[in-house]
Amino acid sequence: MDFTDYEALILDWDGTLVDSQPLNYRCLAETLSLYGIALDREWYRSRLGTSGSDLLAELGVTVPYGEVLARCGELIIGSVRTLRPFPVAVGWVEAARDHGLRCAVASGGGGPVVRAGLEATGLERLFDVVVTREDVARGKPAPDVFMEAARRLGVRPARCLVVEDADEGLEGARAAGMDAVDVRPFVVSAW
């Protein structure tokens, strides 16, 4: 990857840095089952990149969103040591750092889950900034998480390169005025 035109590399967490979507699905499905709701796997897969609260709203169910998301987050954190980083994405971060770029995570996921995952995988050492859904007003495809990451890094959006695995994230990065790379052709998920 050529970093010549950039000062920062911003990566999504779920499905970009780590193969977390199977775990995320299992934990949300288990949590929703407590309310008698079955979560269709293909429906979920078609909405990768959508934040948990937005996902529940799209599902159109009447559940206590805060409780569901908290329980799901607890289940994920309890299994976070099973997460496996995608070597290609980690390699890009390491190469970017070697080229003097600042690096950030910009995720639609919850802060406690993302930070626990970074710690469990040992990836926290690679990032200067972590921005999650709680840090911004709107989730992806809005550009908010990317704009906030650039602001915290002190880098103009046009000098940031984003790596994403979801159409919503790619759309959000471009809306922020950033170039974006789709990681999906480069990673193989257990999903």
Helices and strands as residue ranges (DSSP letters): E 8-11, H 21-33, H 41-45, H 52-59, H 65-78, G 80-82, H 87-98, E 102-106, H 111-121, G 124-126, E 129-131, G 133-135, H 144-153, G 157-159, E 160-164, H 167-175, E 179-182, G 184-186
